[in-house]
Amino acid sequence: MKPQKVNIALVIGSSNTFRIVGSSNGLLCVGVYGYAEFYPFLLLWNPATREVRQLPPNTPNTKGADLPLQFPPYTRRAYSRSSVLRFSLGFGFSPVVNDYKVVINYHYNYVIDHDSAFPFEVLLVLVYSLSSGSWKKVEFGIKDVGLDEESITVNGIMFWSGFRRNPDTQTYYFAAVSFDIANEVFILIPTPTTDRSTSTSRLTMYENKIAVLSCFATQDSESFIELWVMEDGSGASWAKKYSSCLIPRVVRPVMTIWMNQIVCDGGEKKHCKERKITLLNISTNELKAFNINKCGRGNGSGSIYYRAESLVPIGGKKL
């Protein structure tokens, strides 16, 4: 497989930062930052046809979608001493309604300290439909859940990982939330039990099913990885498909699984143009590391998405 380099600056401009929200049927949803304080500027893009469609504004001032309270100042610090407003994005296709949808969840960030005065919940959900070309407000309906920024879509259902807070003990544990693209309903999904203090968990896809990769740290600078797969689609039944032997902790955090290999981010050195990727073969337990060109600015970890070329039209303009 040969890597393909795409000039994203042609789409977003060279002075803006971006990240890929998701990939579906050859289409990419791209979030661009720098146009507003904390509202993402969103594009749909088909690299194969070079067609780009700009989504209409999605701020909470959208008609019928006003927030009930004022936003606090925005910051990108991961763990501040007070809650900060964040958003989680999702993109996917449902064959049931034959439509692509983009979801944006505005919520307060989960924090390490437990004395936050702000509610720990999603405040607003906006859903964009490609077929209608417009946004609408959707009810979230789940309390005490904080969502991660990234999502994954499997068989017409979006999934976000995050943490749920126990209001009685003020403790946090790994959680997952699903969104059915067809009927636009959110559900809290039961997940394999993991201890947040010793593990890092992430949602991924394995054999066309939603899965959880958990990396557990030991006291000897080592770790091991478990792969759990949802068997029934509701989260009521999870099967452990793989548990690794002890491996160097440098391979964490887990990113995704690809062709029977767990893909891990080995990090990058400052001022270096490359970052290290480690593959862990779940059949042989073999570790294989290699370097890839670093994308963008900063030292944040990258993301990996599946994409197959297609000629799906999106009603946009060609570059």
Secondary structure, 3 states (H helix, E strand, C coil): CCCCCCCCHHHHCCCCEEEEEEEECCEEEEEEECCCCCCCEEEEEECCCCEEEECCCCCCCCCCCCCCCCCCCCCCCCCCCCCCEEEEEEEEEECCCCEEEEEEEEEECCCCCCCCCCCCEEEEEEEEECCCCEEEECCCCCECEEEEEEEEEECCEEEEEEEEEECCCCEEEEEEEEEECCCCEEEEECCCCCCCCCEEEEEEEECCEEEEEEEEECCCCEEEEEEEEECCCCCCCEEEEEECCCEEHHHCCEEEEECCEEEEEEEECCCCCEEEEEEEECCCCCEEEEEEECCCCCCCCCCCCCCCCCCCCCCCEEC
